[in-house]
């Protein structure tokens, strides 16, 4: 059972390419000062929903209104250890039934910190990873990330190269 703060069917704010369906996971171990979404930080078991329900709603949302939507993962932190098993189950099912879905994920972990075996499996489903904690004193405007220490990573190229490959500002796959 995943702890989901919100599943937004049409999200124009938290997208990378255009329009997204966004899953806001609950719980964040980073609790960055100045985070735009602090209501997702504390783990709240009352937000648990069956993974099958999340999968079905996500698939429905991705195809609503006849528009192509991508999938955004954020929160909280979807890559927090306590979210990984559920996240992987959800991504496996979504990508099996809708393999063309592009996925972007925001995390407070850096690429180099992603060592958990389930984090590595999840990376196989993600196209763009925006990594690193939000640092209030490094805040910047006009980007898909909040502070200058964060990176926009092309996950597939990074996995192939065995090193971080940042995505260009106008990334299209």
N, C-alpha and C positions, 0 to 999 in steps of 0.2 A: 504494500500500500504506500503510494507516494504521498508526500506532504506537498500539496499544491496550493500556493497562495492565491493564484489567479490563472485562469486559462482564457486569454483574450483572443477571440476569433479573428478579428481584423485589427491589426496593430500598425499604425502608420508612424509611430514614434520610435519603436524599438526594433526597427528592421535594418537590414544592411543594403538590400538591393532595391526594395520598393515597398511591397506590402507583405506582412507576415502574420502568421498565427503565433502567439507567444505563450510559452509556459513559464510561469514564475514559480520556481521552486521555493519552498520554505526552508529557512535555516541557513545561516552564514557564519562560519567560524572567524571571518576576517573583521566584521563589524567596523568597517572603515569610517573614520570621522568625516562627516560631511556627505556620506552616501546619500544618494537621491531616494533610496527606497529602504529606510531603516525598519519599516514595519515588517519586513521579511527576515530580519536577522535572527530573532529568537525562535528556536524550534518549538512548534505548536502541533502536538499530536492530534488536536481536534480538526486539523486540516487534511487528515489522511483520507484518500480516496482510492478505490481499487484501481490498479494499473489498467485493467481491461476497460474501465470506464474512461480513463484519461486517453487511452489509445483511440477508442471509438469517437470521443468528442474531438480529438485532435484531427483525425482523418476527416470527419465531417466538416470541421472548420476550414481545413486546408482547401477543400473543394467547394465551399459555399460561394454563392454569387457569381460563379463562372469565371473567377479571376485566378491567375496563377499567384499562389502565395508560398512563401518560404517559411521555415520554422525557426523561431528564435527561442533560445534557452537562456534564462536569466533568473534572477531572484532577489534575494538569497544567493546561494551559489549552487548551481546544478552539479558541480564537480566535487562538492563536499563529500567526504567518505560516506556519510549516512544517507546521501541521495543517489549514490552510484548504481546500486543494484536496480532500483526502480527506474532510473534514467535509462540504463542500458536496455531493460525490458521494453520500455516505451519506444526508444529509438529503433531497436531491432524490428518491432512490429510495424512501425510507421514506414521504415525504409523497405521492408519486405513488400508491403502493399502499395507503397508510393515511392519507388526507388529514385525518381527524378527530384525529389524534395531536397532543396538546398538548406543547409543547417548552419546557423551562426550561434555561437555560445559566448556569453560573457562569464568570466571567472576571476576571482581574486588571486588565484594561483598563477604563478608564472609557468611557462612551457617547461622550464627546467625542473620545476617542482612536481610535475605530473608523472609520478613513478608508480602509483598504485596500479596493479594489474587491470582493474576495472576501468580506471581512467584511460589507460592505453587502449582498451577495447572501444570505449566511447569515442576516442579520437578517430577511429575508422569511419564514423558516421558524420563527422563534423567537417564542414568546408572552411569556415572562418572561425578562428578563436581570437577573442579579444581578451588578452591576459593581463594580470597584475592588479594589485590592490589600487583602489582609488586613493590618491594622495591630494588632499585639499590644497596644500601649498603649491602643487604643480597643476592646478586646474587650468583647462584650456577650453575654448569655445569652438564650435564649428566642425567638430570631428565626431566620429562614431564611438569615441571613448572620452572619458572625463578628465584624465590627467596625462601629462606628457610622458610619464613612465610606462604607460600602457602601450601594447603593441597590437596591431591587426595582423594576424598570422594566417597565411595560406597553409592549412593543415596538410592537405595532400602533398604539396610540394615539400613541406618540411619533413614529413614522414619519409619521402623518397630520398631527400638529401641528408637525412640524419642530422639536420641543424635547422634553426629557425629561418624561415623564408617569409619575410613580411609581404603582405598583399599590397599592391599599388592602390592609391586612393580611388581609382576608377575600376576596381576589380570586377570582372565578369568572368564566369567560368564557361 
